[in-house]
Amino acid sequence: MKKMIVACTVMLFSLLTTAQTEVKVMSYNIRLDVKSDGENWWEKRKDKVAGLMNYYAADFIGGQEVQFHQLQYLEEQLNGYDHIGVGRDDGKEKGEFSCIFYNSKKYTPVRQGTFWLSQTPDSVSMGWDAVCNRVCTWGLFRLAKSKKMIWVFNTHFDHMGKLARVESAKLILAKMNELTAGKNYPVVFMGDLNSKPADEPVQLLNEALDNARTQSAEAPYGPADTWNGFKFNQQPDGCIDYIFTKRGTKLKVMKFATITDSYQLKYPSDHFPVMATMQF
């Protein structure tokens, strides 16, 4: 009888363990293709960016500053990934993408879209005091051979417009609530916010979302600062890249890392990617 109880306990534990699904999410500003970057020009580092993405093999990678030809290169080089998202300057291929690469062997997009960070989010537009068009790309994804679903949002806030960053945070929270209403699926939001943790945009997001770095069950790995400016021998200048989860959607952050990989005393991008390993 005792052996039977032990066997049943082991079986139950096994079932509960397998019921948990692990998902890895990365946010990575890859730096646009600018020849004036010299030794850090895209053509000289693009294989390092692709190699990093392939090695860490996140289920979802939110890319920022991704130009169309960079997108094409990465899709050719990445193993088993597809993407969602459009160019911010025409809703097609022009301008930077805040795209979401996803593991197409594991996930299928059920719904997807892009909205502009402006007073007219449904059309190509520039908002408030921004100096560039800015977008947020979102998708609802289904796990293969499962009914499990997860929402993923990715964005890049304006680097100049202080008001634009604040209003962008408000708009994204409103859109997130609108899109996800009625279904308690896990929600992940990530991006380059051009804002530090004490700044108003991040504080606004903290009211409804949980910062994956501070919620990690294990101590975060790597530095908090994420913008390195390609300056290998200098201290990175502040945390501006984030991954958040929506509060109350049963998504537990197990690990969080700021990835500082380098090559020949250089970084693959002027931002470090951040990655969270979660269970839902």
C-alpha positions as CSV (number, residue, x, y, z in Angstrom):
1,M,0.0,0.0,0.0
2,K,2.8,2.4,0.9
3,K,4.6,1.6,-2.4
4,M,1.3,2.4,-4.3
5,I,1.0,5.8,-2.5
6,V,4.6,6.7,-3.4
7,A,4.0,5.7,-7.0
8,C,0.9,7.7,-7.3
9,T,2.6,10.7,-5.7
10,V,5.5,10.5,-8.2
11,M,3.0,10.2,-11.1
12,L,1.0,13.2,-9.9
13,F,4.2,15.3,-9.4
14,S,5.2,14.3,-13.0
15,L,1.9,15.4,-14.4
16,L,2.0,18.7,-12.6
17,T,5.5,19.4,-13.8
18,T,4.8,18.7,-17.4
19,A,1.7,20.9,-17.2
20,Q,4.1,23.9,-16.9
21,T,5.2,25.4,-20.2
22,E,8.6,27.1,-20.4
23,V,8.8,30.2,-22.6
24,K,12.0,32.3,-23.2
25,V,11.6,35.9,-24.3
26,M,14.4,38.2,-25.5
27,S,14.3,41.9,-26.2
28,Y,17.2,43.1,-28.5
29,N,17.9,46.5,-30.1
30,I,20.2,45.3,-32.9
31,R,21.2,48.9,-34.0
32,L,20.2,49.9,-37.5
33,D,22.6,49.8,-40.5
34,V,24.6,53.0,-40.4
35,K,27.9,52.9,-42.3
36,S,29.3,55.7,-40.1
37,D,29.4,53.2,-37.2
38,G,32.8,52.3,-38.7
39,E,34.2,49.1,-37.1
40,N,30.7,48.5,-35.6
41,W,28.9,48.8,-39.0
42,W,26.1,46.2,-39.5
43,E,28.0,44.4,-42.3
44,K,30.9,43.7,-39.9
45,R,28.7,42.4,-37.0
46,K,25.5,41.0,-38.5
47,D,26.8,37.4,-38.2
48,K,27.4,38.0,-34.5
49,V,23.9,39.3,-33.9
50,A,22.4,36.3,-35.7
51,G,24.7,33.9,-33.9
52,L,23.7,35.3,-30.5
53,M,20.0,34.9,-31.4
54,N,20.5,31.4,-32.5
55,Y,22.6,30.4,-29.5
56,Y,20.1,31.6,-26.9
57,A,17.2,30.3,-28.9
58,A,14.4,32.4,-27.3
59,D,10.9,31.5,-28.3
60,F,10.2,35.2,-28.9
61,I,12.7,37.9,-29.8
62,G,11.5,41.5,-29.8
63,G,13.7,43.4,-32.2
64,Q,14.2,47.1,-32.3
65,E,15.8,49.3,-35.0
66,V,15.4,46.5,-37.5
67,Q,15.5,47.7,-41.1
68,F,13.9,45.6,-43.8
69,H,17.1,44.3,-45.2
70,Q,18.3,43.5,-41.7
71,L,15.1,41.6,-41.2
72,Q,15.6,39.7,-44.4
73,Y,19.1,38.7,-43.4
74,L,18.1,37.6,-39.9
75,E,15.3,35.5,-41.2
76,E,17.7,33.8,-43.6
77,Q,20.2,33.1,-40.7
78,L,17.9,32.2,-37.8
79,N,17.0,28.6,-37.3
80,G,13.2,28.0,-37.4
81,Y,12.0,31.6,-37.0
82,D,9.4,33.7,-38.7
83,H,8.3,37.2,-37.8
84,I,5.3,39.6,-37.4
85,G,5.5,43.4,-37.7
86,V,5.6,46.2,-40.3
87,G,7.8,49.1,-41.1
88,R,7.0,52.2,-39.1
89,D,7.1,54.6,-42.0
90,D,4.6,53.1,-44.4
91,G,3.0,50.1,-42.6
92,K,4.8,47.8,-45.0
93,E,8.6,47.7,-45.5
94,K,9.8,51.3,-45.1
95,G,11.5,52.4,-41.9
96,E,12.5,50.5,-38.8
97,F,10.5,47.5,-37.5
98,S,9.7,46.7,-33.9
99,C,9.2,43.2,-35.1
100,I,8.6,39.9,-33.1
101,F,10.6,36.9,-34.3
102,Y,9.0,33.7,-33.1
103,N,9.9,30.0,-33.0
104,S,7.6,28.8,-35.8
105,K,8.1,25.2,-34.9
106,K,6.5,25.8,-31.5
107,Y,4.2,28.8,-31.9
108,T,1.6,30.0,-34.5
109,P,0.2,33.6,-34.6
110,V,-3.5,33.6,-34.1
111,R,-3.9,37.4,-34.2
112,Q,-1.4,40.1,-34.9
113,G,-1.1,43.8,-35.6
114,T,0.8,47.0,-35.2
115,F,-0.3,50.4,-33.9
116,W,1.5,53.7,-34.0
117,L,2.5,55.5,-30.8
118,S,0.5,58.7,-31.5
119,Q,-2.9,60.3,-31.2
120,T,-4.0,58.3,-34.3
121,P,-2.6,54.8,-33.6
122,D,-4.4,53.1,-36.4
123,S,-2.5,54.9,-39.2
124,V,1.1,55.8,-40.0
125,S,1.7,58.8,-37.8
126,M,4.1,60.6,-35.4
127,G,2.9,61.4,-31.9
128,W,3.3,64.3,-29.5
129,D,6.9,65.6,-29.4
130,A,8.5,62.6,-31.0
131,V,11.0,63.0,-33.8
132,C,10.3,59.6,-35.4
133,N,7.3,57.5,-36.2
134,R,7.1,54.8,-33.4
135,V,5.1,51.6,-33.3
136,C,4.1,48.7,-31.1
137,T,3.8,45.3,-32.6
138,W,1.6,42.6,-30.9
139,G,0.6,39.1,-31.5
140,L,-1.5,36.4,-29.9
141,F,0.3,33.0,-30.3
142,R,-0.8,29.5,-29.8
143,L,1.6,26.8,-28.6
144,A,1.8,23.9,-31.1
145,K,-0.5,20.9,-30.3
146,S,-1.9,22.8,-27.4
147,K,-4.7,25.2,-26.4
148,K,-2.2,27.3,-24.5
149,M,-2.0,30.9,-25.7
150,I,0.3,33.9,-25.0
151,W,0.2,37.6,-25.9
152,V,3.5,39.3,-26.9
153,F,4.0,43.0,-27.4
154,N,7.2,44.8,-28.5
155,T,8.0,48.5,-28.9
156,H,10.6,51.2,-29.2
157,F,9.9,54.5,-27.5
158,D,11.1,57.8,-29.0
159,H,14.6,58.9,-28.0
160,M,13.9,62.6,-27.9
161,G,10.3,63.2,-27.0
162,K,9.8,63.2,-23.3
163,L,6.0,63.7,-23.6
164,A,5.9,61.0,-26.3
165,R,7.5,58.4,-24.0
166,V,5.0,59.1,-21.3
167,E,2.0,59.1,-23.6
168,S,3.3,56.0,-25.4
169,A,3.3,54.1,-22.1
170,K,-0.3,55.2,-21.4
171,L,-1.4,54.2,-24.9
172,I,0.2,50.8,-24.8
173,L,-1.4,50.0,-21.4
174,A,-4.8,51.0,-22.8
175,K,-4.4,49.0,-26.0
176,M,-3.1,46.0,-24.1
177,N,-6.2,46.1,-21.9
178,E,-8.5,46.5,-25.0
179,L,-6.9,43.7,-27.0
180,T,-6.5,41.1,-24.2
181,A,-9.9,41.7,-22.5
182,G,-12.0,38.6,-21.9
183,K,-9.2,36.1,-22.0
184,N,-6.8,35.6,-19.1
185,Y,-3.9,34.5,-21.3
186,P,-0.4,35.4,-20.2
187,V,0.9,38.7,-21.5
188,V,4.5,39.7,-22.2
189,F,5.6,43.3,-23.0
190,M,9.1,44.2,-24.0
191,G,11.2,46.9,-25.7
192,D,13.7,49.6,-25.8
193,L,11.9,52.3,-23.8
194,N,14.6,54.9,-23.8
195,S,13.7,55.4,-20.2
196,K,15.4,54.5,-16.9
197,P,13.7,52.7,-14.1
198,A,12.9,55.9,-12.1
199,D,11.6,57.8,-15.2
200,E,7.8,58.4,-15.5
201,P,7.1,56.0,-18.4
202,V,8.6,53.1,-16.5
203,Q,6.8,54.1,-13.4
204,L,3.5,54.2,-15.3
205,L,4.1,50.7,-16.6
206,N,4.9,49.4,-13.2
207,E,1.4,50.3,-12.0
208,A,-0.1,47.5,-14.2
209,L,2.9,45.3,-15.1
210,D,5.7,43.4,-13.4
211,N,9.3,44.0,-14.3
212,A,10.7,40.6,-15.2
213,R,14.1,41.5,-13.8
214,T,12.8,42.3,-10.3
215,Q,10.3,39.4,-10.3
216,S,12.8,36.7,-11.2
217,A,12.8,33.7,-8.9
218,E,16.5,33.4,-9.3
219,A,18.9,36.4,-8.8
220,P,19.2,38.2,-12.2
221,Y,22.3,37.4,-14.1
222,G,24.4,40.2,-15.6
223,P,24.3,44.0,-15.1
224,A,21.1,46.1,-14.9
225,D,22.5,48.6,-17.4
226,T,21.7,47.7,-21.0
227,W,23.0,50.5,-23.3
228,N,26.7,50.1,-24.0
229,G,27.1,52.5,-27.0
230,F,29.6,50.1,-28.5
231,K,32.1,51.3,-25.8
232,F,33.7,48.1,-24.7
233,N,36.0,49.7,-22.1
234,Q,33.4,51.9,-20.5
235,Q,30.6,51.3,-18.0
236,P,27.2,50.9,-19.8
237,D,25.0,53.9,-19.4
238,G,21.7,52.9,-17.7
239,C,18.9,50.4,-18.1
240,I,16.6,51.2,-21.0
241,D,15.6,47.8,-22.2
242,Y,12.9,45.8,-20.5
243,I,10.7,42.8,-20.3
244,F,7.4,43.0,-18.4
245,T,4.6,40.6,-17.7
246,K,1.0,41.6,-17.1
247,R,0.0,41.2,-13.5
248,G,-2.4,38.4,-12.6
249,T,-1.9,36.4,-15.8
250,K,-0.2,33.4,-14.3
251,L,3.2,33.9,-15.8
252,K,6.1,33.2,-13.4
253,V,9.5,34.5,-14.2
254,M,12.1,31.9,-13.3
255,K,15.3,33.6,-14.6
256,F,16.4,36.9,-16.1
257,A,19.7,37.8,-17.8
258,T,21.4,40.8,-19.4
259,I,23.6,39.2,-22.0
260,T,27.0,40.9,-22.4
261,D,28.6,38.6,-25.0
262,S,31.4,40.2,-27.0
263,Y,33.9,39.4,-29.7
264,Q,37.3,40.9,-30.4
265,L,36.7,43.5,-27.7
266,K,33.5,44.6,-29.4
267,Y,29.8,44.1,-28.8
268,P,27.3,42.8,-31.4
269,S,25.1,45.9,-30.9
270,D,25.1,49.1,-28.9
271,H,22.5,47.5,-26.6
272,F,22.7,44.3,-24.6
273,P,19.9,42.0,-25.1
274,V,17.8,41.0,-22.1
275,M,16.1,37.6,-21.7
276,A,13.6,36.2,-19.4
277,T,12.8,32.5,-18.8
278,M,9.2,32.0,-17.7
279,Q,6.6,29.4,-17.0
280,F,2.9,29.4,-17.7
